[in-house]
Amino acid sequence: MTTEVTRTLARWVVGSKLADIPANVRHSGVCSFLNWMGCAVGGSQHETLDRAIAALAPFSGPGQATILGRNERFDVLHAALLNGISSHVFDFDDTHLKTIIHPAGPIASAVLALSEFMPVTGAELLHAFILGIEVECRIGNAVYPAHYDIGWHITGTAGVFGAAAAAGKLLGLDEQQMVWALGIAGTQSSGFREMFGTMCKSFHPGRAAQNGIASAMLAKQNFTSSNRVLEAPRGFAHVMSVKRDFNEITGELGKVWETALNSYKPFACGIVIHPSIDGCIQLRNEHNLKAEDIAKIDLVVDPLVLELTGKKTPQTGLEGKFSVYHSCAAAIIYGAAGEKEYADAVVRDQRIITLRDKVEAVAKDDIREDEAYLTVTLNDGRVLKKHVEHAIGSLERPMSEAQLVAKFDDLARETLPVAQADALRELCWKLETLKDASELARAAAK
């Protein structure tokens, strides 16, 4: 059924009340926001952000909004862009596993920037944030995997819709204006998977946040667009995907919540590598493995692993995040795959390279994306095996809140003084009760 898909979605967003959202979904929203904030503050010192700020600072308008983890202030649109970049540059942010969308980046970057421009309570921000995730992920559900397989980076392409819906909710758009906001967002939908391993990958959620706000702002002034951006024959779903299911967008709205299906990464890299990393760390710890003991590491993985992360000779940290070979070597040598294990110097370290070259991977269609089989052959002839049925961080083996807090602390304390990072963490947990949501941004300024 393709009748009025866009309007049905817009009507639901406009009419939604926070009280209608179940407590567990609101809590998932808070966890997602906390995870996003840690990633954004932690990524704020990356050279990607330095270069973006250097390029765009001459063109920024008034200093309306905070660049998290830094002392610069930019206009709202540019702040959303830059915070979106920093939140995704480590590839450590949340993941909607059904679509591989990173939901928070486009949405949180938009609503937090707007909270410094207009009065927004924590409850209003949380409400808009959750609605934006729902819009983004439902649209993603409708076209995944065909849309992704073509080569679109779905966080950017679907994220702009979510950012527009969330911003529009805060701006108080009526139903027709929300329809237009989605249309304006849709005509700006973009992002190519070709950019993975470069600075442009994190540019996608940042641009989605920026364009989403602009879409809502334009719609607020009755700037028109098509009323059928999602379902029209020349609209988003037909142009950008060879298959689509519109029931994924409109079915059970307000009953099934994609926000509750969000997951968090224990490793700072492409999520399809996580089962292999998990297995390597388990074997390392169980057998006290050393890199020098290993003759060969054989992996059997889902085909998407080699498609997305098959870089055999990465030269930079960003490329390393898309190398299952580097990731396994780092997991054996360091027992971890956090941001530090994807520094440029680590990727180029000869000990890593030597072990990386001993990793072989084979793809099989009957392996799930969160599953892997590992065989480690040692120099003394022993053979060690590990089957990772579900990687840590999956819905079957989710990160605990304690692990989420530890991740936030590790990221935020690299940038902010410990006391400030801890205070920011507590503010995030109190998001729904804050009288002024912009307090979050101010607390994250350096």
Order of alpha helices (4+ residues) and beta strands (2+ residues): alpha-alpha-alpha-beta-beta-alpha-beta-alpha-alpha-alpha-alpha-alpha-alpha-alpha-alpha-beta-alpha-beta-alpha-alpha-alpha-alpha-alpha-beta-beta-beta-alpha-alpha-alpha
